[in-house]
Amino acid sequence: MAANPSDISEVKFLTIAEVATMMRVSKMTVYRLVHGGELPAHRVGRSFRVQEKDVTEYIQRSFYDAG
């Protein structure tokens, strides 16, 4: 789903470090998720940016009932 140019200002991008902090995992874990295709990311120069909504969606679909 492509965003309209007028909607792009409302998109919040996070760095790999911010995603790692949000998920309470290491940066290497986030890089593995990105390179494995489990977490969508956009390349900006030599770094990656991840949409905040993609992180929350990944966390939501990763939940399972352990009890």
CHARMM-style PDB file with segment names, atoms N, HN, CA, C and O in Angstrom:
ATOM      1  N   MET     1       0.841  -1.169   0.000  1.00  0.00      PROA
ATOM      2  CA  MET     1       0.000   0.000   0.000  1.00  0.00      PROA
ATOM      3  C   MET     1       0.888   1.234   0.000  1.00  0.00      PROA
ATOM      4  O   MET     1       1.628   1.467   0.956  1.00  0.00      PROA
ATOM      5  N   ALA     2       0.822   2.012  -1.045  1.00  0.00      PROA
ATOM      6  HN  ALA     2       0.221   1.823  -1.822  1.00  0.00      PROA
ATOM      7  CA  ALA     2       1.658   3.203  -1.190  1.00  0.00      PROA
ATOM      8  C   ALA     2       1.018   4.380  -0.476  1.00  0.00      PROA
ATOM      9  O   ALA     2      -0.197   4.570  -0.526  1.00  0.00      PROA
ATOM     10  N   ALA     3       1.838   5.153   0.176  1.00  0.00      PROA
ATOM     11  HN  ALA     3       2.825   4.999   0.217  1.00  0.00      PROA
ATOM     12  CA  ALA     3       1.343   6.332   0.884  1.00  0.00      PROA
ATOM     13  C   ALA     3       1.237   7.496  -0.086  1.00  0.00      PROA
ATOM     14  O   ALA     3       2.073   7.650  -0.976  1.00  0.00      PROA
ATOM     15  N   ASN     4       0.219   8.304   0.086  1.00  0.00      PROA
ATOM     16  HN  ASN     4      -0.460   8.179   0.809  1.00  0.00      PROA
ATOM     17  CA  ASN     4       0.086   9.522  -0.703  1.00  0.00      PROA
ATOM     18  C   ASN     4       1.144  10.515  -0.248  1.00  0.00      PROA
ATOM     19  O   ASN     4       1.526  10.509   0.923  1.00  0.00      PROA
ATOM     20  N   PRO     5       1.631  11.376  -1.155  1.00  0.00      PROA
ATOM     21  CA  PRO     5       2.636  12.362  -0.747  1.00  0.00      PROA
ATOM     22  C   PRO     5       2.175  13.226   0.427  1.00  0.00      PROA
ATOM     23  O   PRO     5       2.998  13.653   1.237  1.00  0.00      PROA
ATOM     24  N   SER     6       0.864  13.489   0.530  1.00  0.00      PROA
ATOM     25  HN  SER     6       0.196  13.142  -0.128  1.00  0.00      PROA
ATOM     26  CA  SER     6       0.366  14.313   1.632  1.00  0.00      PROA
ATOM     27  C   SER     6       0.380  13.549   2.950  1.00  0.00      PROA
ATOM     28  O   SER     6       0.386  14.168   4.014  1.00  0.00      PROA
ATOM     29  N   ASP     7       0.387  12.209   2.904  1.00  0.00      PROA
ATOM     30  HN  ASP     7       0.383  11.706   2.039  1.00  0.00      PROA
ATOM     31  CA  ASP     7       0.375  11.401   4.114  1.00  0.00      PROA
ATOM     32  C   ASP     7       1.784  11.113   4.650  1.00  0.00      PROA
ATOM     33  O   ASP     7       1.923  10.714   5.806  1.00  0.00      PROA
ATOM     34  N   ILE     8       2.818  11.305   3.849  1.00  0.00      PROA
ATOM     35  HN  ILE     8       2.705  11.630   2.910  1.00  0.00      PROA
ATOM     36  CA  ILE     8       4.176  10.922   4.231  1.00  0.00      PROA
ATOM     37  C   ILE     8       4.671  11.716   5.446  1.00  0.00      PROA
ATOM     38  O   ILE     8       5.517  11.223   6.192  1.00  0.00      PROA
ATOM     39  N   SER     9       4.165  12.926   5.655  1.00  0.00      PROA
ATOM     40  HN  SER     9       3.478  13.326   5.049  1.00  0.00      PROA
ATOM     41  CA  SER     9       4.597  13.717   6.804  1.00  0.00      PROA
ATOM     42  C   SER     9       4.098  13.126   8.120  1.00  0.00      PROA
ATOM     43  O   SER     9       4.619  13.451   9.187  1.00  0.00      PROA
ATOM     44  N   GLU    10       3.092  12.263   8.044  1.00  0.00      PROA
ATOM     45  HN  GLU    10       2.668  12.000   7.177  1.00  0.00      PROA
ATOM     46  CA  GLU    10       2.540  11.651   9.249  1.00  0.00      PROA
ATOM     47  C   GLU    10       3.195  10.314   9.578  1.00  0.00      PROA
ATOM     48  O   GLU    10       2.914   9.735  10.627  1.00  0.00      PROA
ATOM     49  N   VAL    11       4.063   9.816   8.698  1.00  0.00      PROA
ATOM     50  HN  VAL    11       4.290  10.287   7.845  1.00  0.00      PROA
ATOM     51  CA  VAL    11       4.738   8.546   8.921  1.00  0.00      PROA
ATOM     52  C   VAL    11       5.914   8.776   9.865  1.00  0.00      PROA
ATOM     53  O   VAL    11       6.709   9.694   9.665  1.00  0.00      PROA
ATOM     54  N   LYS    12       6.019   7.933  10.901  1.00  0.00      PROA
ATOM     55  HN  LYS    12       5.372   7.187  11.064  1.00  0.00      PROA
ATOM     56  CA  LYS    12       7.122   8.068  11.846  1.00  0.00      PROA
ATOM     57  C   LYS    12       8.121   6.950  11.588  1.00  0.00      PROA
ATOM     58  O   LYS    12       7.784   5.769  11.671  1.00  0.00      PROA
ATOM     59  N   PHE    13       9.359   7.338  11.272  1.00  0.00      PROA
ATOM     60  HN  PHE    13       9.632   8.297  11.205  1.00  0.00      PROA
ATOM     61  CA  PHE    13      10.432   6.394  11.034  1.00  0.00      PROA
ATOM     62  C   PHE    13      11.317   6.288  12.266  1.00  0.00      PROA
ATOM     63  O   PHE    13      11.589   7.288  12.931  1.00  0.00      PROA
ATOM     64  N   LEU    14      11.765   5.079  12.567  1.00  0.00      PROA
ATOM     65  HN  LEU    14      11.544   4.267  12.027  1.00  0.00      PROA
ATOM     66  CA  LEU    14      12.633   4.813  13.701  1.00  0.00      PROA
ATOM     67  C   LEU    14      13.972   4.267  13.219  1.00  0.00      PROA
ATOM     68  O   LEU    14      14.044   3.593  12.192  1.00  0.00      PROA
ATOM     69  N   THR    15      15.021   4.560  13.961  1.00  0.00      PROA
ATOM     70  HN  THR    15      14.963   5.108  14.796  1.00  0.00      PROA
ATOM     71  CA  THR    15      16.324   3.974  13.666  1.00  0.00      PROA
ATOM     72  C   THR    15      16.349   2.540  14.203  1.00  0.00      PROA
ATOM     73  O   THR    15      15.471   2.132  14.962  1.00  0.00      PROA
ATOM     74  N   ILE    16      17.355   1.798  13.801  1.00  0.00      PROA
ATOM     75  HN  ILE    16      18.069   2.130  13.184  1.00  0.00      PROA
ATOM     76  CA  ILE    16      17.517   0.429  14.306  1.00  0.00      PROA
ATOM     77  C   ILE    16      17.680   0.447  15.828  1.00  0.00      PROA
ATOM     78  O   ILE    16      17.127  -0.408  16.519  1.00  0.00      PROA
ATOM     79  N   ALA    17      18.426   1.407  16.346  1.00  0.00      PROA
ATOM     80  HN  ALA    17      18.875   2.102  15.785  1.00  0.00      PROA
ATOM     81  CA  ALA    17      18.628   1.516  17.797  1.00  0.00      PROA
ATOM     82  C   ALA    17      17.311   1.801  18.517  1.00  0.00      PROA
ATOM     83  O   ALA    17      17.058   1.243  19.585  1.00  0.00      PROA
ATOM     84  N   GLU    18      16.477   2.657  17.945  1.00  0.00      PROA
ATOM     85  HN  GLU    18      16.683   3.110  17.078  1.00  0.00      PROA
ATOM     86  CA  GLU    18      15.181   2.957  18.558  1.00  0.00      PROA
ATOM     87  C   GLU    18      14.267   1.746  18.546  1.00  0.00      PROA
ATOM     88  O   GLU    18      13.547   1.495  19.512  1.00  0.00      PROA
ATOM     89  N   VAL    19      14.295   0.990  17.446  1.00  0.00      PROA
ATOM     90  HN  VAL    19      14.880   1.194  16.661  1.00  0.00      PROA
ATOM     91  CA  VAL    19      13.495  -0.241  17.368  1.00  0.00      PROA
ATOM     92  C   VAL    19      13.970  -1.237  18.417  1.00  0.00      PROA
ATOM     93  O   VAL    19      13.158  -1.867  19.095  1.00  0.00      PROA
ATOM     94  N   ALA    20      15.279  -1.377  18.550  1.00  0.00      PROA
ATOM     95  HN  ALA    20      15.939  -0.866  18.000  1.00  0.00      PROA
ATOM     96  CA  ALA    20      15.844  -2.306  19.531  1.00  0.00      PROA
ATOM     97  C   ALA    20      15.417  -1.923  20.946  1.00  0.00      PROA
ATOM     98  O   ALA    20      15.062  -2.793  21.741  1.00  0.00      PROA
ATOM     99  N   THR    21      15.448  -0.655  21.260  1.00  0.00      PROA
ATOM    100  HN  THR    21      15.736   0.052  20.614  1.00  0.00      PROA
ATOM    101  CA  THR    21      15.016  -0.179  22.577  1.00  0.00      PROA
ATOM    102  C   THR    21      13.534  -0.448  22.786  1.00  0.00      PROA
ATOM    103  O   THR    21      13.123  -0.905  23.852  1.00  0.00      PROA
ATOM    104  N   MET    22      12.741  -0.164  21.772  1.00  0.00      PROA
ATOM    105  HN  MET    22      13.075   0.208  20.905  1.00  0.00      PROA
ATOM    106  CA  MET    22      11.293  -0.364  21.850  1.00  0.00      PROA
ATOM    107  C   MET    22      10.941  -1.834  22.089  1.00  0.00      PROA
ATOM    108  O   MET    22      10.026  -2.143  22.853  1.00  0.00      PROA
ATOM    109  N   MET    23      11.677  -2.738  21.428  1.00  0.00      PROA
ATOM    110  HN  MET    23      12.420  -2.487  20.808  1.00  0.00      PROA
ATOM    111  CA  MET    23      11.403  -4.169  21.531  1.00  0.00      PROA
ATOM    112  C   MET    23      12.193  -4.836  22.655  1.00  0.00      PROA
ATOM    113  O   MET    23      11.969  -6.006  22.968  1.00  0.00      PROA
ATOM    114  N   ARG    24      13.121  -4.087  23.262  1.00  0.00      PROA
ATOM    115  HN  ARG    24      13.303  -3.137  23.007  1.00  0.00      PROA
ATOM    116  CA  ARG    24      13.997  -4.604  24.320  1.00  0.00      PROA
ATOM    117  C   ARG    24      14.812  -5.807  23.856  1.00  0.00      PROA
ATOM    118  O   ARG    24      14.882  -6.839  24.523  1.00  0.00      PROA
ATOM    119  N   VAL    25      15.424  -5.632  22.684  1.00  0.00      PROA
ATOM    120  HN  VAL    25      15.367  -4.793  22.142  1.00  0.00      PROA
ATOM    121  CA  VAL    25      16.332  -6.631  22.114  1.00  0.00      PROA
ATOM    122  C   VAL    25      17.588  -5.891  21.654  1.00  0.00      PROA
ATOM    123  O   VAL    25      17.648  -4.663  21.715  1.00  0.00      PROA
ATOM    124  N   SER    26      18.578  -6.634  21.200  1.00  0.00      PROA
ATOM    125  HN  SER    26      18.529  -7.632  21.151  1.00  0.00      PROA
ATOM    126  CA  SER    26      19.808  -5.999  20.718  1.00  0.00      PROA
ATOM    127  C   SER    26      19.611  -5.463  19.302  1.00  0.00      PROA
ATOM    128  O   SER    26      18.682  -5.854  18.596  1.00  0.00      PROA
ATOM    129  N   LYS    27      20.508  -4.558  18.903  1.00  0.00      PROA
ATOM    130  HN  LYS    27      21.263  -4.240  19.477  1.00  0.00      PROA
ATOM    131  CA  LYS    27      20.454  -4.033  17.541  1.00  0.00      PROA
ATOM    132  C   LYS    27      20.687  -5.158  16.538  1.00  0.00      PROA
ATOM    133  O   LYS    27      20.095  -5.154  15.458  1.00  0.00      PROA
ATOM    134  N   MET    28      21.542  -6.121  16.883  1.00  0.00      PROA
ATOM    135  HN  MET    28      22.023  -6.124  17.760  1.00  0.00      PROA
ATOM    136  CA  MET    28      21.821  -7.237  15.975  1.00  0.00      PROA
ATOM    137  C   MET    28      20.549  -8.044  15.705  1.00  0.00      PROA
ATOM    138  O   MET    28      20.337  -8.505  14.583  1.00  0.00      PROA
ATOM    139  N   THR    29      19.713  -8.216  16.713  1.00  0.00      PROA
ATOM    140  HN  THR    29      19.886  -7.841  17.624  1.00  0.00      PROA
ATOM    141  CA  THR    29      18.448  -8.928  16.527  1.00  0.00      PROA
ATOM    142  C   THR    29      17.562  -8.185  15.529  1.00  0.00      PROA
ATOM    143  O   THR    29      16.932  -8.806  14.673  1.00  0.00      PROA
ATOM    144  N   VAL    30      17.515  -6.874  15.638  1.00  0.00      PROA
ATOM    145  HN  VAL    30      18.028  -6.370  16.334  1.00  0.00      PROA
ATOM    146  CA  VAL    30      16.704  -6.075  14.706  1.00  0.00      PROA
ATOM    147  C   VAL    30      17.280  -6.194  13.292  1.00  0.00      PROA
ATOM    148  O   VAL    30      16.526  -6.347  12.331  1.00  0.00      PROA
ATOM    149  N   TYR    31      18.606  -6.127  13.157  1.00  0.00      PROA
ATOM    150  HN  TYR    31      19.218  -6.003  13.938  1.00  0.00      PROA
ATOM    151  CA  TYR    31      19.218  -6.301  11.835  1.00  0.00      PROA
ATOM    152  C   TYR    31      18.876  -7.669  11.249  1.00  0.00      PROA
ATOM    153  O   TYR    31      18.616  -7.776  10.051  1.00  0.00      PROA
ATOM    154  N   ARG    32      18.874  -8.705  12.069  1.00  0.00      PROA
ATOM    155  HN  ARG    32      19.085  -8.617  13.042  1.00  0.00      PROA
ATOM    156  CA  ARG    32      18.507 -10.040  11.578  1.00  0.00      PROA
ATOM    157  C   ARG    32      17.067 -10.070  11.091  1.00  0.00      PROA
ATOM    158  O   ARG    32      16.776 -10.676  10.060  1.00  0.00      PROA
ATOM    159  N   LEU    33      16.158  -9.421  11.823  1.00  0.00      PROA
ATOM    160  HN  LEU    33      16.395  -8.928  12.661  1.00  0.00      PROA
ATOM    161  CA  LEU    33      14.757  -9.361  11.412  1.00  0.00      PROA
ATOM    162  C   LEU    33      14.602  -8.615  10.087  1.00  0.00      PROA
ATOM    163  O   LEU    33      13.818  -9.018   9.228  1.00  0.00      PROA
ATOM    164  N   VAL    34      15.350  -7.530   9.928  1.00  0.00      PROA
ATOM    165  HN  VAL    34      15.987  -7.202  10.626  1.00  0.00      PROA
ATOM    166  CA  VAL    34      15.283  -6.736   8.697  1.00  0.00      PROA
ATOM    167  C   VAL    34      15.851  -7.535   7.524  1.00  0.00      PROA
ATOM    168  O   VAL    34      15.214  -7.641   6.475  1.00  0.00      PROA
ATOM    169  N   HSD    35      17.041  -8.093   7.700  1.00  0.00      PROA
ATOM    170  HN  HSD    35      17.559  -8.007   8.552  1.00  0.00      PROA
ATOM    171  CA  HSD    35      17.682  -8.834   6.607  1.00  0.00      PROA
ATOM    172  C   HSD    35      16.937 -10.125   6.286  1.00  0.00      PROA
ATOM    173  O   HSD    35      16.988 -10.597   5.151  1.00  0.00      PROA
ATOM    174  N   GLY    36      16.253 -10.696   7.259  1.00  0.00      PROA
ATOM    175  HN  GLY    36      16.211 -10.312   8.181  1.00  0.00      PROA
ATOM    176  CA  GLY    36      15.468 -11.907   7.032  1.00  0.00      PROA
ATOM    177  C   GLY    36      14.097 -11.641   6.428  1.00  0.00      PROA
ATOM    178  O   GLY    36      13.372 -12.577   6.092  1.00  0.00      PROA
ATOM    179  N   GLY    37      13.738 -10.365   6.289  1.00  0.00      PROA
ATOM    180  HN  GLY    37      14.327  -9.604   6.562  1.00  0.00      PROA
ATOM    181  CA  GLY    37      12.464 -10.014   5.680  1.00  0.00      PROA
ATOM    182  C   GLY    37      11.276 -10.064   6.639  1.00  0.00      PROA
ATOM    183  O   GLY    37      10.135  -9.887   6.212  1.00  0.00      PROA
ATOM    184  N   GLU    38      11.522 -10.299   7.909  1.00  0.00      PROA
ATOM    185  HN  GLU    38      12.449 -10.443   8.256  1.00  0.00      PROA
ATOM    186  CA  GLU    38      10.429 -10.360   8.880  1.00  0.00      PROA
ATOM    187  C   GLU    38       9.953  -8.975   9.298  1.00  0.00      PROA
ATOM    188  O   GLU    38       8.800  -8.807   9.697  1.00  0.00      PROA
ATOM    189  N   LEU    39      10.834  -7.983   9.207  1.00  0.00      PROA
ATOM    190  HN  LEU    39      11.770  -8.119   8.883  1.00  0.00      PROA
ATOM    191  CA  LEU    39      10.516  -6.611   9.586  1.00  0.00      PROA
ATOM    192  C   LEU    39      10.880  -5.703   8.413  1.00  0.00      PROA
ATOM    193  O   LEU    39      12.059  -5.560   8.089  1.00  0.00      PROA
ATOM    194  N   PRO    40       9.879  -5.086   7.769  1.00  0.00      PROA
ATOM    195  CA  PRO    40      10.171  -4.218   6.622  1.00  0.00      PROA
ATOM    196  C   PRO    40      10.978  -2.989   7.047  1.00  0.00      PROA
ATOM    197  O   PRO    40      10.750  -2.422   8.116  1.00  0.00      PROA
ATOM    198  N   ALA    41      11.915  -2.592   6.202  1.00  0.00      PROA
ATOM    199  HN  ALA    41      12.100  -3.052   5.334  1.00  0.00      PROA
ATOM    200  CA  ALA    41      12.734  -1.415   6.485  1.00  0.00      PROA
ATOM    201  C   ALA    41      13.069  -0.712   5.177  1.00  0.00      PROA
ATOM    202  O   ALA    41      13.003  -1.302   4.098  1.00  0.00      PROA
ATOM    203  N   HSD    42      13.429   0.557   5.299  1.00  0.00      PROA
ATOM    204  HN  HSD    42      13.482   1.036   6.176  1.00  0.00      PROA
ATOM    205  CA  HSD    42      13.816   1.373   4.152  1.00  0.00      PROA
ATOM    206  C   HSD    42      15.274   1.759   4.327  1.00  0.00      PROA
ATOM    207  O   HSD    42      15.692   2.174   5.408  1.00  0.00      PROA
ATOM    208  N   ARG    43      16.028   1.621   3.277  1.00  0.00      PROA
ATOM    209  HN  ARG    43      15.688   1.283   2.400  1.00  0.00      PROA
ATOM    210  CA  ARG    43      17.439   1.974   3.329  1.00  0.00      PROA
ATOM    211  C   ARG    43      17.589   3.464   3.036  1.00  0.00      PROA
ATOM    212  O   ARG    43      17.064   3.969   2.044  1.00  0.00      PROA
ATOM    213  N   VAL    44      18.308   4.154   3.905  1.00  0.00      PROA
ATOM    214  HN  VAL    44      18.735   3.744   4.711  1.00  0.00      PROA
ATOM    215  CA  VAL    44      18.597   5.579   3.720  1.00  0.00      PROA
ATOM    216  C   VAL    44      20.109   5.719   3.812  1.00  0.00      PROA
ATOM    217  O   VAL    44      20.689   5.697   4.897  1.00  0.00      PROA
ATOM    218  N   GLY    45      20.728   5.862   2.659  1.00  0.00      PROA
ATOM    219  HN  GLY    45      20.257   5.879   1.777  1.00  0.00      PROA
ATOM    220  CA  GLY    45      22.189   5.874   2.638  1.00  0.00      PROA
ATOM    221  C   GLY    45      22.712   4.523   3.078  1.00  0.00      PROA
ATOM    222  O   GLY    45      22.404   3.502   2.464  1.00  0.00      PROA
ATOM    223  N   ARG    46      23.512   4.513   4.150  1.00  0.00      PROA
ATOM    224  HN  ARG    46      23.763   5.343   4.649  1.00  0.00      PROA
ATOM    225  CA  ARG    46      24.057   3.253   4.662  1.00  0.00      PROA
ATOM    226  C   ARG    46      23.282   2.729   5.864  1.00  0.00      PROA
ATOM    227  O   ARG    46      23.648   1.703   6.438  1.00  0.00      PROA
ATOM    228  N   SER    47      22.222   3.418   6.246  1.00  0.00      PROA
ATOM    229  HN  SER    47      21.924   4.251   5.780  1.00  0.00      PROA
ATOM    230  CA  SER    47      21.463   2.996   7.422  1.00  0.00      PROA
ATOM    231  C   SER    47      20.041   2.591   7.043  1.00  0.00      PROA
ATOM    232  O   SER    47      19.606   2.786   5.909  1.00  0.00      PROA
ATOM    233  N   PHE    48      19.341   2.035   7.999  1.00  0.00      PROA
ATOM    234  HN  PHE    48      19.695   1.877   8.921  1.00  0.00      PROA
ATOM    235  CA  PHE    48      17.966   1.596   7.790  1.00  0.00      PROA
ATOM    236  C   PHE    48      17.025   2.419   8.644  1.00  0.00      PROA
ATOM    237  O   PHE    48      17.394   2.886   9.722  1.00  0.00      PROA
ATOM    238  N   ARG    49      15.803   2.595   8.154  1.00  0.00      PROA
ATOM    239  HN  ARG    49      15.504   2.216   7.279  1.00  0.00      PROA
ATOM    240  CA  ARG    49      14.736   3.207   8.926  1.00  0.00      PROA
ATOM    241  C   ARG    49      13.530   2.281   8.850  1.00  0.00      PROA
ATOM    242  O   ARG    49      13.238   1.702   7.804  1.00  0.00      PROA
ATOM    243  N   VAL    50      12.840   2.153   9.966  1.00  0.00      PROA
ATOM    244  HN  VAL    50      13.077   2.623  10.816  1.00  0.00      PROA
ATOM    245  CA  VAL    50      11.689   1.255  10.070  1.00  0.00      PROA
ATOM    246  C   VAL    50      10.492   2.095  10.477  1.00  0.00      PROA
ATOM    247  O   VAL    50      10.579   2.915  11.391  1.00  0.00      PROA
ATOM    248  N   GLN    51       9.372   1.886   9.793  1.00  0.00      PROA
ATOM    249  HN  GLN    51       9.302   1.220   9.051  1.00  0.00      PROA
ATOM    250  CA  GLN    51       8.163   2.602  10.168  1.00  0.00      PROA
ATOM    251  C   GLN    51       7.658   2.090  11.513  1.00  0.00      PROA
ATOM    252  O   GLN    51       7.657   0.886  11.767  1.00  0.00      PROA
ATOM    253  N   GLU    52       7.230   3.009  12.365  1.00  0.00      PROA
ATOM    254  HN  GLU    52       7.231   3.987  12.158  1.00  0.00      PROA
ATOM    255  CA  GLU    52       6.747   2.643  13.692  1.00  0.00      PROA
ATOM    256  C   GLU    52       5.576   1.667  13.613  1.00  0.00      PROA
ATOM    257  O   GLU    52       5.476   0.753  14.431  1.00  0.00      PROA
ATOM    258  N   LYS    53       4.690   1.854  12.634  1.00  0.00      PROA
ATOM    259  HN  LYS    53       4.771   2.597  11.969  1.00  0.00      PROA
ATOM    260  CA  LYS    53       3.536   0.960  12.493  1.00  0.00      PROA
ATOM    261  C   LYS    53       3.980  -0.469  12.151  1.00  0.00      PROA
ATOM    262  O   LYS    53       3.326  -1.429  12.560  1.00  0.00      PROA
ATOM    263  N   ASP    54       5.075  -0.620  11.413  1.00  0.00      PROA
ATOM    264  HN  ASP    54       5.606   0.160  11.081  1.00  0.00      PROA
ATOM    265  CA  ASP    54       5.587  -1.948  11.086  1.00  0.00      PROA
ATOM    266  C   ASP    54       6.118  -2.658  12.328  1.00  0.00      PROA
ATOM    267  O   ASP    54       5.981  -3.874  12.464  1.00  0.00      PROA
ATOM    268  N   VAL    55       6.722  -1.892  13.231  1.00  0.00      PROA
ATOM    269  HN  VAL    55       6.833  -0.904  13.120  1.00  0.00      PROA
ATOM    270  CA  VAL    55       7.228  -2.470  14.479  1.00  0.00      PROA
ATOM    271  C   VAL    55       6.055  -2.945  15.334  1.00  0.00      PROA
ATOM    272  O   VAL    55       6.071  -4.067  15.842  1.00  0.00      PROA
ATOM    273  N   THR    56       5.047  -2.105  15.494  1.00  0.00      PROA
ATOM    274  HN  THR    56       5.034  -1.194  15.082  1.00  0.00      PROA
ATOM    275  CA  THR    56       3.905  -2.492  16.325  1.00  0.00      PROA
ATOM    276  C   THR    56       3.158  -3.683  15.721  1.00  0.00      PROA
ATOM    277  O   THR    56       2.694  -4.559  16.452  1.00  0.00      PROA
ATOM    278  N   GLU    57       3.040  -3.719  14.387  1.00  0.00      PROA
ATOM    279  HN  GLU    57       3.417  -3.008  13.793  1.00  0.00      PROA
ATOM    280  CA  GLU    57       2.399  -4.864  13.731  1.00  0.00      PROA
ATOM    281  C   GLU    57       3.211  -6.136  13.942  1.00  0.00      PROA
ATOM    282  O   GLU    57       2.638  -7.198  14.186  1.00  0.00      PROA
ATOM    283  N   TYR    58       4.535  -6.046  13.853  1.00  0.00      PROA
ATOM    284  HN  TYR    58       5.000  -5.184  13.655  1.00  0.00      PROA
ATOM    285  CA  TYR    58       5.390  -7.214  14.069  1.00  0.00      PROA
ATOM    286  C   TYR    58       5.228  -7.739  15.493  1.00  0.00      PROA
ATOM    287  O   TYR    58       5.116  -8.946  15.705  1.00  0.00      PROA
ATOM    288  N   ILE    59       5.215  -6.831  16.463  1.00  0.00      PROA
ATOM    289  HN  ILE    59       5.306  -5.850  16.291  1.00  0.00      PROA
ATOM    290  CA  ILE    59       5.055  -7.232  17.865  1.00  0.00      PROA
ATOM    291  C   ILE    59       3.697  -7.896  18.076  1.00  0.00      PROA
ATOM    292  O   ILE    59       3.606  -8.915  18.761  1.00  0.00      PROA
ATOM    293  N   GLN    60       2.656  -7.334  17.500  1.00  0.00      PROA
ATOM    294  HN  GLN    60       2.730  -6.506  16.943  1.00  0.00      PROA
ATOM    295  CA  GLN    60       1.305  -7.888  17.659  1.00  0.00      PROA
ATOM    296  C   GLN    60       1.197  -9.285  17.064  1.00  0.00      PROA
ATOM    297  O   GLN    60       0.580 -10.161  17.670  1.00  0.00      PROA
ATOM    298  N   ARG    61       1.773  -9.511  15.908  1.00  0.00      PROA
ATOM    299  HN  ARG    61       2.275  -8.799  15.415  1.00  0.00      PROA
ATOM    300  CA  ARG    61       1.645 -10.842  15.306  1.00  0.00      PROA
ATOM    301  C   ARG    61       2.628 -11.850  15.911  1.00  0.00      PROA
ATOM    302  O   ARG    61       2.553 -13.045  15.628  1.00  0.00      PROA
ATOM    303  N   SER    62       3.558 -11.352  16.754  1.00  0.00      PROA
ATOM    304  HN  SER    62       3.619 -10.381  16.984  1.00  0.00      PROA
ATOM    305  CA  SER    62       4.507 -12.244  17.425  1.00  0.00      PROA
ATOM    306  C   SER    62       3.982 -12.780  18.752  1.00  0.00      PROA
ATOM    307  O   SER    62       4.568 -13.704  19.316  1.00  0.00      PROA
ATOM    308  N   PHE    63       2.897 -12.219  19.256  1.00  0.00      PROA
ATOM    309  HN  PHE    63       2.421 -11.467  18.798  1.00  0.00      PROA
ATOM    310  CA  PHE    63       2.336 -12.691  20.519  1.00  0.00      PROA
ATOM    311  C   PHE    63       1.765 -14.089  20.368  1.00  0.00      PROA
ATOM    312  O   PHE    63       1.202 -14.432  19.329  1.00  0.00      PROA
ATOM    313  N   TYR    64       1.912 -14.882  21.398  1.00  0.00      PROA
ATOM    314  HN  TYR    64       2.369 -14.604  22.242  1.00  0.00      PROA
ATOM    315  CA  TYR    64       1.262 -16.181  21.437  1.00  0.00      PROA
ATOM    316  C   TYR    64       0.866 -16.472  22.872  1.00  0.00      PROA
ATOM    317  O   TYR    64       1.436 -15.909  23.806  1.00  0.00      PROA
ATOM    318  N   ASP    65      -0.107 -17.347  23.048  1.00  0.00      PROA
ATOM    319  HN  ASP    65      -0.571 -17.804  22.289  1.00  0.00      PROA
ATOM    320  CA  ASP    65      -0.609 -17.676  24.363  1.00  0.00      PROA
ATOM    321  C   ASP    65       0.263 -18.778  24.973  1.00  0.00      PROA
ATOM    322  O   ASP    65       0.259 -19.917  24.506  1.00  0.00      PROA
ATOM    323  N   ALA    66       1.004 -18.423  26.011  1.00  0.00      PROA
ATOM    324  HN  ALA    66       1.007 -17.497  26.389  1.00  0.00      PROA
ATOM    325  CA  ALA    66       1.929 -19.369  26.637  1.00  0.00      PROA
ATOM    326  C   ALA    66       1.275 -20.140  27.769  1.00  0.00      PROA
ATOM    327  O   ALA    66       1.904 -21.024  28.349  1.00  0.00      PROA
ATOM    328  N   GLY    67       0.057 -19.836  28.092  1.00  0.00      PROA
ATOM    329  HN  GLY    67      -0.454 -19.117  27.621  1.00  0.00      PROA
ATOM    330  CA  GLY    67      -0.531 -20.482  29.249  1.00  0.00      PROA
ATOM    331  C   GLY    67      -1.710 -21.248  28.892  1.00  0.00      PROA
ATOM    332  OT1 GLY    67      -2.333 -21.861  29.759  1.00  0.00      PROA
TER     333      GLY     67
END
